[in-house]
Amino acid sequence: MMRRRTRWRAADCEFLSNVFAVVVFCILNLAISAPAFAQDKDDEIVATLAGGRVIIHATQESITFIALDEPIEAGSAPPRVMSLDSRHVAVLLGSSEWRMPADPNPIRMDQGYTRTGGPDPRYQSSYSGEAEADLEQMGVAFLEKLTPLAARLHHKLDFPADQALFELVVIGFGPRDYGPEVWTVEYRMTQTNVATRGDFWQTRVLRPRFVQIYPPEKHDPRKLVETCYPGLCKGPTLQQLLEGNEPGLEKLAKSDSKVAKAVAVISNGQAQKAVRQDADTFLRAAVPLIYPDRHFVMATFEEEHGFQWMVPPNEPMERAKVSKDAKDDKNHPTEAPSLRRRTDPPQ
């Protein structure tokens, strides 16, 4: 009996030893995997989408633009304006601001942009001729800043595939007396499920899509340009309201003979011939009339005299920094324009 009892106790000790080994293994496994869980927690990030409407009036030598704040949700960031170079500014829409729970300071896409010199050879021909090399360079600069932020989005997002995650409305002047130009630069995203990690998604930002929305084709009318985020503009545009003789706008235009003349020219599809100062007077009063209680900024940009606020934002505009390479690049002056059009300028 003693021998059997001894055998039972030995088996019992072996069982307890195995249990202890399993417990130790689990503890070690948790200790090893804890940083991974913590990393996933630290990687959580939230994009704040800036919704808005941008209205642009271009004459032969100047551009006036208005950016209205159309919040997508409570706490949304407003559309912000930043300098790209001496001849172009951009209105930022979509995911222009990112926040992490561990950091009280947001990461803003309009801060820290650096204007470089000649096109980066790493990205030449990467867009298959869709855009000029210097436009590609600007697009890639924002892509490189956006990519690591979006890579921290690991949950499946209910986000339309055809909607831009981030969008720029680039406003400025082309080279060689080309005149005013406006582009939209859209950054879409795609998500892939990582099956080995359960409900874990990899988010990737696609290369930007460039669309020139001004000037129009050679024989097309010159009108006010309007673009919105997200998606298409809801309701009639300001140009459509003018062409439809909207009563409030019509009354406003008739309050001053010079303003009435500018409005008539714009309504007839010859906006480039309107006197800028008179058109600006009308736009400044028309926007709060048709969009009451809506925050907006307004600025004018002249090729010869530069940028000037008419309705400034509550915060200063971020200006592009010039890199050392740009200063040293003799073949690409620091004041050179950053966007070009492949076709001949309109007559």
Secondary structure, 3 states (H helix, E strand, C coil): CHHHHHHHHHHHHHHHHHHHHHHHHHHHHHHHHHHHHHHHHHCCCEEEEECEEEEEEECCCEEEEEEEECCCCCCCCCCEEEEEECCEEEEEEEEEEEEECCEEEEEECCCCCEECCCCCHHHCCCCCCCCCHHHHHHHHHHHHHHHHHHCCCCCCCCCCCCCCCEEEEEEEEECCCCEEEEEEEEECEEEEECHHHCCCEEEEECCCEEEEEECCCCCCCECCEEEEECCCCCCCCHHHHHHCCCHHHHHHHCCCHHHHHHHHHHHCCEHHHCCHHHHHHHHHHHHHHHCCCCCEEEEEEECCCEEEEEECCCCCCECCEECHHHHHCCCCCCCCCCCCCCCCCCC
